[in-house]
Amino acid sequence: MSLKNEIERHRLARAAGGNITSSGNGSAASEKRETSATPPPFLRLIRRDKQCWLLPWACFHGVSYEPDVATGDGTGKCEHLRLVFMSHDVSVRGHNLGGVVDAIGAFALRELREVSESYQAATAGVAAPAPVVSEINVVAK
């Protein structure tokens, strides 16, 4: 196969969303379709008071997770996430947030939304509880 044909084949595969792997001798070994969904470009943060932020994942620096901290009002214990972006610091408090950290690591998190206190009580008795966000604070740097 000529170099011109190989380049054209790669260009067509890229345009079709495919992923090409080549063997050591330069010939195409296999073509396979990308099976995972594309990661979201932004993280959407929504508070109960309808404030909303779209922060680009391209500006994401890191996350820290604390499993046992005092709640913001001092009435109990909760989990705390701190997400650091280039222009914003995000503080998230809630319960069962370990899955959120996993979603961030898999580039699959699209949105975090505060849940009203009345709905938080309804999720308490679930066997495999979903993450519950009770408070989101966003601070511009």
Rosetta silent file (secondary structure, phi, psi, omega in degrees, C-alpha in Angstrom):
SEQUENCE: MSLKNEIERHRLARAAGGNITSSGNGSAASEKRETSATPPPFLRLIRRDKQCWLLPWACFHGVSYEPDVATGDGTGKCEHLRLVFMSHDVSVRGHNLGGVVDAIGAFALRELREVSESYQAATAGVAAPAPVVSEINVVAK
SCORE:     score description
SCORE:     0.000 S_00000001
   1 L     0.000  134.771 -178.607    0.000    0.000    0.000 S_00000001
   2 L   -76.852  160.146  179.146    1.365    3.386   -0.941 S_00000001
   3 H   -61.386  -39.146  179.775    1.866    6.168    1.565 S_00000001
   4 H   -62.016  -43.060  178.522   -0.758    8.270   -0.227 S_00000001
   5 H   -65.982  -40.311  179.367   -3.358    5.486    0.124 S_00000001
   6 H   -63.398  -42.906  178.490   -2.474    4.947    3.796 S_00000001
   7 H   -64.180  -42.982  179.259   -2.864    8.660    4.575 S_00000001
   8 H   -63.787  -40.367  178.773   -6.211    8.779    2.760 S_00000001
   9 H   -63.604  -42.538  177.252   -7.439    5.701    4.642 S_00000001
  10 H   -63.401  -42.335 -179.794   -6.470    7.278    7.984 S_00000001
  11 H   -62.963  -43.376  178.617   -8.185   10.536    7.026 S_00000001
  12 H   -65.842  -40.515  179.490  -11.411    8.726    6.089 S_00000001
  13 H   -65.316  -40.747  178.126  -11.335    6.634    9.270 S_00000001
  14 H   -64.818  -40.559  179.035  -10.838    9.750   11.408 S_00000001
  15 H   -66.097  -31.772  179.043  -13.698   11.527    9.640 S_00000001
  16 L   -84.151   -3.608  178.804  -15.939    8.513   10.283 S_00000001
  17 L    85.496   14.719 -179.037  -14.978    8.500   13.978 S_00000001
  18 E   -85.030  171.093  178.862  -12.999    5.272   13.789 S_00000001
  19 E  -126.474  121.587 -176.440   -9.810    4.323   15.539 S_00000001
  20 E  -106.009  134.853  172.161   -7.035    2.735   13.491 S_00000001
  21 E  -117.550  142.637 -178.370   -4.261    0.608   14.892 S_00000001
  22 E  -117.151  150.591  174.446   -1.284   -0.382   12.779 S_00000001
  23 L   -80.701  173.698 -175.506    1.089   -3.283   13.027 S_00000001
  24 L   -62.824  -24.428 -177.403    4.817   -2.759   13.320 S_00000001
  25 L   -87.893    2.428  175.704    5.410   -2.967    9.544 S_00000001
  26 L    95.806   -9.978  177.914    3.165    0.006    8.776 S_00000001
  27 L   -86.389  155.464 -177.488    0.237   -1.908    7.285 S_00000001
  28 E   -71.648  127.137  179.238   -3.184   -1.639    8.867 S_00000001
  29 E   -89.225  -42.074 -179.614   -3.812   -4.480   11.322 S_00000001
  30 E  -161.110  156.983  171.707   -7.419   -3.676   12.210 S_00000001
  31 E  -122.114  132.986  177.942  -10.036   -0.998   12.176 S_00000001
  32 E  -138.480  148.429 -178.254  -12.419   -0.639   15.086 S_00000001
  33 E   -82.077  141.547  175.797  -15.137    1.812   15.951 S_00000001
  34 L   -67.942  123.399 -175.371  -14.802    3.973   19.064 S_00000001
  35 L   -96.012  -23.413 -177.729  -17.338    2.543   21.542 S_00000001
  36 L   -84.199  149.539  177.824  -17.216    5.078   24.372 S_00000001
  37 L   -71.210  155.035  179.210  -19.214    8.285   24.238 S_00000001
  38 L   -71.053  142.267 -179.846  -17.323   11.501   23.836 S_00000001
  39 L   -67.366  149.589  179.853  -16.593   13.244   27.116 S_00000001
  40 L   -68.743  144.268  179.370  -18.676   16.328   27.850 S_00000001
  41 L   -76.321  -23.865 -175.517  -16.928   19.634   27.121 S_00000001
  42 E  -131.266  155.721  167.178  -18.400   21.371   30.185 S_00000001
  43 E  -104.320  122.832  178.321  -19.459   20.643   33.753 S_00000001
  44 E   -94.842  126.170  177.693  -22.856   22.191   34.481 S_00000001
  45 E  -115.406  125.698 -176.823  -23.375   23.271   38.117 S_00000001
  46 E  -128.871  125.125  177.107  -26.915   24.159   39.187 S_00000001
  47 L   -95.061  165.466  178.639  -27.954   25.499   42.584 S_00000001
  48 L   -61.879  -30.353 -179.652  -31.450   25.449   44.090 S_00000001
  49 L   -83.121   14.419  175.198  -31.721   29.217   43.573 S_00000001
  50 L    76.066    5.526  172.815  -31.328   28.611   39.787 S_00000001
  51 L   -67.789  140.689 -175.933  -27.787   29.958   39.567 S_00000001
  52 E  -138.924  141.393  175.371  -25.939   28.012   36.893 S_00000001
  53 E  -129.578  143.383  169.099  -22.312   27.714   35.779 S_00000001
  54 E  -117.495  110.662 -178.164  -20.769   25.945   32.800 S_00000001
  55 E  -109.921  127.941 -176.483  -17.111   25.262   33.528 S_00000001
  56 E   -72.948  133.325  177.312  -14.955   23.780   30.747 S_00000001
  57 H   -63.511  -23.127  178.616  -13.256   20.478   31.516 S_00000001
  58 H   -64.079  -22.509  179.757  -10.285   21.761   29.503 S_00000001
  59 H  -100.755   11.287 -178.115   -9.604   24.166   32.418 S_00000001
  60 E   -78.461  132.868  179.732   -9.958   21.488   35.123 S_00000001
  61 E  -106.131  -35.495 -179.274   -6.934   21.072   37.415 S_00000001
  62 E   170.169  174.371 -178.637   -8.013   18.485   39.979 S_00000001
  63 E  -137.616  145.023  171.429  -10.372   17.260   42.661 S_00000001
  64 E  -123.306  149.290 -175.659  -10.023   16.445   46.350 S_00000001
  65 E  -130.204  126.286  175.485  -12.421   14.246   48.323 S_00000001
  66 E  -119.348  116.578 -174.031  -13.002   14.274   52.078 S_00000001
  67 E   -78.577  -15.893 -173.292  -15.346   11.499   53.260 S_00000001
  68 E  -145.073   88.564  178.185  -16.116   12.789   56.759 S_00000001
  69 E  -127.820  163.861  177.606  -16.437   16.546   57.363 S_00000001
  70 E   -72.438  145.322  176.566  -18.873   18.736   59.296 S_00000001
  71 L   -66.342  163.980 -179.081  -21.839   20.085   57.374 S_00000001
  72 L   -60.353  -31.940 -179.607  -21.920   23.763   56.485 S_00000001
  73 L   -95.355    0.812  176.274  -24.447   24.475   59.243 S_00000001
  74 L    76.517   15.894 -176.387  -22.629   22.291   61.808 S_00000001
  75 L   -93.139   -6.663 -178.403  -25.544   19.904   62.357 S_00000001
  76 L  -178.010 -157.807 -178.961  -23.875   16.678   61.248 S_00000001
  77 E  -112.927  151.911  176.947  -21.408   14.962   58.961 S_00000001
  78 E  -153.388 -178.050  174.975  -21.197   14.929   55.169 S_00000001
  79 E  -105.663  153.386 -176.155  -18.749   14.369   52.327 S_00000001
  80 E  -132.998  131.663  172.458  -16.874   17.207   50.648 S_00000001
  81 E  -115.291  140.827  172.365  -15.492   17.603   47.118 S_00000001
  82 E  -124.288  114.576  178.266  -13.272   20.454   46.018 S_00000001
  83 E  -103.772  129.440 -177.482  -12.967   20.870   42.255 S_00000001
  84 E  -111.953  121.349  174.838  -10.311   23.276   41.027 S_00000001
  85 E  -113.447  169.424 -177.491  -10.649   24.943   37.640 S_00000001
  86 L   -58.727  -39.959 -175.049   -8.417   27.594   36.118 S_00000001
  87 L  -115.287   -1.126 -177.080  -10.783   30.445   37.001 S_00000001
  88 E  -143.222  148.013  168.058  -13.081   28.931   39.682 S_00000001
  89 E  -110.427  131.142 -177.893  -12.975   26.900   42.889 S_00000001
  90 E  -118.476  128.343  176.668  -15.999   24.682   43.426 S_00000001
  91 E  -113.920  126.356 -178.041  -16.990   23.261   46.811 S_00000001
  92 E  -124.630  127.049  175.644  -19.591   20.470   46.869 S_00000001
  93 E  -117.276  143.922  178.851  -21.101   19.000   50.049 S_00000001
  94 E   172.941 -154.630 -178.964  -23.397   15.997   50.173 S_00000001
  95 E  -131.872  150.266  179.183  -23.577   12.246   50.659 S_00000001
  96 L    58.324   43.518 -176.683  -22.367    9.269   48.596 S_00000001
  97 L   -87.907   -0.842  177.661  -20.040   11.484   46.540 S_00000001
  98 H   -59.565  -37.041  177.680  -17.458    8.750   45.908 S_00000001
  99 H   -65.636  -29.479  177.282  -19.258    7.880   42.668 S_00000001
 100 H   -66.288  -41.159  177.850  -18.902   11.495   41.552 S_00000001
 101 H   -62.532  -41.114  177.592  -15.117   11.217   41.908 S_00000001
 102 H   -62.748  -40.877  179.019  -15.228    8.030   39.819 S_00000001
 103 H   -65.346  -36.761  176.787  -17.299    9.805   37.146 S_00000001
 104 H   -64.691  -43.819  179.106  -14.777   12.654   37.031 S_00000001
 105 H   -63.725  -27.896  179.443  -11.960   10.139   36.585 S_00000001
 106 L   -93.700    7.848 -177.865  -13.844    8.487   33.715 S_00000001
 107 L    53.823   43.038 -176.455  -14.568   11.851   32.030 S_00000001
 108 L  -120.688   -1.268 -177.125  -18.301   11.111   32.317 S_00000001
 109 L   -82.621  124.003 -179.649  -19.629   13.801   34.684 S_00000001
 110 L  -107.775  -32.172 -171.759  -21.924   16.263   32.934 S_00000001
 111 E  -154.091  144.072  168.389  -23.851   17.945   35.740 S_00000001
 112 E  -125.092  130.525 -176.447  -24.061   18.496   39.495 S_00000001
 113 E  -132.900  130.546  175.398  -27.343   19.797   40.875 S_00000001
 114 L   -65.020  142.476  179.446  -28.262   20.740   44.439 S_00000001
 115 L  -110.781  137.905  178.943  -31.142   18.718   45.843 S_00000001
 116 L   -63.528  150.158 -179.248  -33.785   20.189   48.106 S_00000001
 117 H   -57.731  -33.916 -179.112  -33.835   19.001   51.738 S_00000001
 118 H   -65.510  -30.341  178.016  -37.272   17.434   51.216 S_00000001
 119 H   -84.377  -24.736  179.691  -35.831   15.110   48.545 S_00000001
 120 H   -63.244  -38.342  179.650  -32.707   14.278   50.563 S_00000001
 121 H   -65.296  -32.314 -178.488  -34.800   12.451   53.187 S_00000001
 122 H   -70.409  -24.685 -178.344  -36.386   10.284   50.470 S_00000001
 123 L   -91.090   -4.418 -174.134  -33.003    8.939   49.327 S_00000001
 124 L   -67.155  -34.578 -175.127  -31.813    7.977   52.815 S_00000001
 125 L   -93.066    6.579 -177.035  -33.328    4.455   52.866 S_00000001
 126 L   -74.847  138.570 -176.776  -32.222    3.325   49.402 S_00000001
 127 L   -63.388  -47.927  177.424  -30.016    0.178   49.346 S_00000001
 128 L  -114.326   81.431 -171.303  -27.579    1.531   46.727 S_00000001
 129 L   -66.846  142.673  175.941  -27.950    5.255   47.286 S_00000001
 130 L   -81.679  160.569  175.694  -27.208    7.702   44.517 S_00000001
 131 L   -61.298  139.069  178.802  -25.044   10.760   45.152 S_00000001
 132 E  -124.296  118.561  179.441  -26.930   13.577   46.864 S_00000001
 133 E   -97.647  117.380 -179.706  -25.586   17.124   46.544 S_00000001
 134 E   -97.315  -22.657 -177.038  -26.799   19.341   49.351 S_00000001
 135 E  -154.638  132.415  174.378  -24.645   22.420   48.712 S_00000001
 136 E  -124.603  127.106  173.614  -22.614   23.864   45.820 S_00000001
 137 E  -123.110  128.242  179.552  -20.422   26.944   46.246 S_00000001
 138 E  -118.588  126.298 -179.652  -18.591   28.443   43.278 S_00000001
 139 E  -122.936  123.425  175.383  -15.925   31.108   43.838 S_00000001
 140 E   -74.940  139.663 -179.656  -14.258   32.970   40.975 S_00000001
 141 L   -81.597    0.000    0.000  -10.509   33.358   41.423 S_00000001
